[in-house]
Amino acid sequence: MKITQDFIKKIVGMAAQSRQDEIGCDDCFDQLHEFAEIELEGKSAAEAMPLVKDHLKRCGDCREEYEALLEALKTVS
Amino acid sequence: MLNWFKRRGNDKASYDTNEEWIKALKSPVDEQAVDLLRKQLIRGLKPALHKYVDRELDQFVEDVAQDALLKILDNIDSFRGESKLITWAMKIAVREGLTELRRKRYDDRSMEEFKRPSEEGRNEFTSITFSSDLPNPNDATHEQLVLQKVLDIINNELTDKQKKAIKALMIEGLSVTVVADQMNTNRNALYKLVHDARLKIKEKLEISGINPEEIFNNQ
């Protein structure tokens, strides 16, 4: 299949930013409720749980779920 | 003891603490607690999912809340109290809803593509705009040569599965949930597969002496 130079650059960018210690979707999900609550308390969840934050930056599905979770919790809190 | 009386009375039960919730949601399940949790899930799911659902939002979130409740009751023993119970339960419900929506969105898209079948995609990556395709290789810019080298790394160092995953996620723009379904795996394993691919590309770039900054600075 054919791909563009921009796409190759995107892959290179993602590869260059890769870390050995990234967590996967399961580990992120296991900690997401805690992460969300820290954030809603106005504290820095990214500082407290940097690997969850890192995963959310990289994974669109997990990020979408996190944002929807915050939206839901604003209503029931 | 107070809880016992509250539950016996069956009209004024309160679930203010995680301990009360956990007790109520463990077998034998307190139906009043389940009903209250269902209502809270529905209340949260509506604003969280409304932008993804174009019709029958109420019915959709009720179904999602019901499916999520089964998972919550099945997994109540795994809740360790790091947050309020509702936060943990809502997390499960939101994932349930979005997973369902992603699959549905993909089914609709597949039907569209079925009507207009596209070229059968191979996993091999090629590009007409790269140096090897120029009439005279000497015309290739330094950037094109570097990009061709990257392309070779992708083609020669990644497994077919890794190439297939990258193609689906990054070129076709499919969600991790859908691609995992297609490849008969799960999200976590798919993430790991692509993570390994990224690390492999990074390692090979370093060995080849290619500095990623160089690629971006030449834009």
Interface residues (C-beta under 8 A of the other chain):
Chain A: M1 K2 I3 T4 Q5 F7 I8 K9 K10 I11 V12 G13 M14 A15 A16 S18 Q20 E22 G24 C25 D26 F29 Q31 L32 H33 E34 A36 E37 C59 G60 D61 E64 E65 A68 L69 E71 A72 L73 K74 T75 V76
Chain B: Q40 R43 G44 L45 K46 P47 A48 L49 E82 S83 K84 I86 T87 W88 M90 K91 A93 V94 R95 G97 L98 R102 E119 G121 R122 N123 E124 F125 T126 S127 I128 T129 F130 Q144 L147 V150 L151 I154 I166 K167 M170 I171 S175 V176 T177 R187 N188 Y191 K192 H195 R198 L199 I201 K202 L205 P212 I215 F216 Q219
